[in-house]
Amino acid sequence: MKNYSDILFPYAYNILGSSEDAKDTIQDILMKYLLIDKKHIENEIGYLIKSVINQSINVKKKKDKTTTNTIWLPEPISTENADDKINNEEILSYSMLTLLEKLTPKERAVFILKEAFDYSHKEIAETIDFTIENSRKILSRAKIKLNNYKTINNKIQKNETILLKPYIEAIQNGDITTIEKLLSKDILLAADGGKNIKVVKEQTTGITNTSKLLLYVYRAFLTGLKTKFSYINHQPAILFYKNGVLYNCQVFEFKNTKINGIYSIVDPDKLKSLSI
C-alpha cells in the first residue's frame, strides 16, 4: 500500500493541534486499513482522509475532556524550510490553531475543511456523515465563536523575523521602555508548560503587565541562553536553547509591525518535534 502519511498529516494535525497525536491517529487508521476487505473501496486516499478526519474528531473530544490547563497551546511545527513530503501550506498558522481552541472538535473540523481545504458543504457532509444543512449551521456557529474571522492566510512574510531583533535586544538589555513601544495595546501573552512545568502566569494582557512579565521571565529563566530566529506554523519565532536542548519556543503575532501576541511553549513534550 502507498504511504499516505504525509498527505493525511495536515488533516489530523490541524484538527488535533498536536503532531504526536496526529501521527498516532494516522498510524492507527493505516493499521486498521491493512486488515479490512478493500473490495468496496473505490477511492483509497478519499477513504483514508475521511477515516483520519473522523478519528481525529473523536481523539480531540477525549483530549479536551482530560485537559486541565487554563491555557492549552498547540504543538509547534517548523515551517521555515520547504518540505517535499508535507505540504506546509496546508498547516495552519499558530494564531489560527490557538483561536480554534474556542470551537468544539466537530466545529473545528468543519471550519478547517471549508476554509483551509476548500471543501464544499456537500463534501463536508459526506466526510463527517451529516446533512449539508448541518454543515452550513455548524460553520455559521463556528464563525460566530471566532468573531467572523476572515480568510486563513499561511503565507510566510520573510521579513517578519527582522521585527524580532529590536525585541530580543530590548529584552537582553532590560530596556522596558523599548519593549513597551514594541507591543500593541491588544497584546496577549500566553504560556503553556504542560503537566510538569509550572509557568509564572498562563495568560497576561496589557502593555505594562506584559512588559514586566517578559522582562522577569527573561532574567529568571532565559538569560545567557542561545537564541535562534525561526518560522513556526508560518509565524516568526524565537527558539531558546539550554545546554544544546530546546528550552522555550516563543511564537509571535504581528499587527501593523507591533507585537500583538506571544505564545510561549515550555512544555518539553511539545518541543520534541522541533528538537529533532
Buried (B, 14 or more C-beta within 10 A) or exposed (E): EEEBBEBBBBBBBBBBBBBBBBBBBBEBBBEEBEEEEEEEEEEEEEBBBBBBBBBBBEBBEEBEEEEEEEBBBBBBBBBBEEEEEBEBEBBBBBBBBBBBBEBBBBBBBBBBBBBBBEBEBEBBBBBBEBEBEBBBEBBEBBBEBBEEBEEBEBEBBEEBBEBBEBBBEBBEEEBBEBBBEBBBEEBBBBBBBBEEBEBEBBEBEBBEEBBBBBBEBBEEBBEEBEBEBBBBBBBBBBBBBEEEEBBBBBBBBBEEEBBBBBBBBBBBBBBEBBEE
